[in-house]
Amino acid sequence: MIKAIVKDTFFLSQKSEEASRADLPLAGDMQDTLSANADHCVGMAGNMIGVRKRVIIVHTDGKNVVMFNPVITAKDGPYETEEGCLSLSGTRKTTRYETIEVEYRDVRWNKRKGRYAGFTAQIIQHEVDHLQGILI
């Protein structure tokens, strides 16, 4: 189901709770909502659709990847950039890392580990910040 995008900075600045298997249906809502906003959005976090659970979705390599309880375990190559956000107006400066490693659970609740670089790594870092209540 396509959900409305939350723009309330108070709500967005609160930390998200761990997701559980009971939260797996969120993957469908996030897929639908990201697809509906695909012309100006490449990723989102659960709180952006009103759910404070640790789940993100990232569009990479032509597909959407949902990550439950993502944790960045390594990062390398800091750089300064500017980012926009579907929940906020304008752009803001931030520091990101060129390469990261992430541990998470997939839509079948299997443990996964991935290494990401470039723009995909930047998107993941932005969405993981959302889970921590960090707004750019």
Residue pairs with C-beta under 8 A, 6 or more apart in sequence:
1 28
1 29
1 32
2 29
2 32
2 33
2 36
3 29
3 32
3 33
3 49
3 50
4 49
4 50
5 33
5 37
5 44
5 48
5 49
5 86
5 87
6 12
6 47
6 48
6 49
6 50
6 87
7 87
7 88
9 88
9 135
11 47
11 50
11 52
12 47
12 48
12 87
12 130
12 133
12 135
13 133
13 134
13 135
14 47
14 52
14 133
15 52
15 131
15 132
15 133
16 45
16 46
16 47
16 52
16 53
16 54
16 55
16 130
16 131
16 132
16 133
17 52
17 53
17 54
18 53
18 54
18 69
19 26
19 46
19 53
19 54
19 55
19 68
19 69
19 105
21 109
23 51
23 53
23 55
23 68
24 68
24 107
24 109
26 46
26 51
26 53
26 55
27 55
27 57
27 66
27 107
29 49
30 44
30 46
30 49
30 55
30 56
30 57
30 64
30 66
31 57
31 64
31 66
33 44
33 49
34 41
34 43
34 44
34 57
34 59
34 64
35 64
37 44
37 86
38 59
40 86
41 86
42 58
42 59
42 119
42 123
43 56
43 57
43 58
43 59
43 123
43 124
43 126
43 127
44 56
44 57
44 86
44 127
44 130
45 55
45 56
45 127
45 128
45 130
45 131
46 52
46 53
46 54
46 55
46 56
46 131
47 130
47 131
48 86
48 87
48 130
54 68
54 69
54 70
54 131
55 66
55 67
55 68
55 69
56 66
56 67
56 70
56 124
56 127
56 128
56 130
56 131
57 64
57 65
57 66
57 67
57 127
58 64
58 65
58 67
58 120
58 123
58 124
58 127
59 65
59 123
60 116
60 120
60 123
61 120
66 106
66 107
67 102
67 104
67 105
67 106
67 112
67 124
68 104
68 105
68 106
68 107
68 109
69 104
69 105
70 102
70 103
70 104
70 124
70 127
70 128
70 131
71 102
71 103
71 104
71 128
72 100
72 101
72 102
72 124
72 125
72 128
73 101
73 102
73 103
73 113
74 100
74 101
75 97
75 99
75 100
75 101
75 125
76 97
76 98
76 99
76 100
77 97
77 98
77 99
78 95
78 96
78 97
78 98
79 95
79 96
79 97
79 98
80 93
80 94
80 95
81 93
81 94
81 95
81 96
81 122
82 91
82 92
82 93
82 94
83 91
83 92
83 94
83 122
83 126
83 136
84 90
84 91
85 126
85 135
85 136
87 135
88 135
88 136
92 136
94 126
94 136
96 121
96 122
96 125
96 126
97 121
97 125
98 117
98 118
98 121
99 115
99 116
99 117
99 121
100 115
100 116
100 117
100 121
100 124
100 125
101 113
101 114
101 115
101 116
102 113
102 114
102 115
102 116
102 124
102 128
103 111
103 112
103 113
104 111
104 112
104 114
105 111
105 112
106 112
116 124
126 136
129 135
129 136
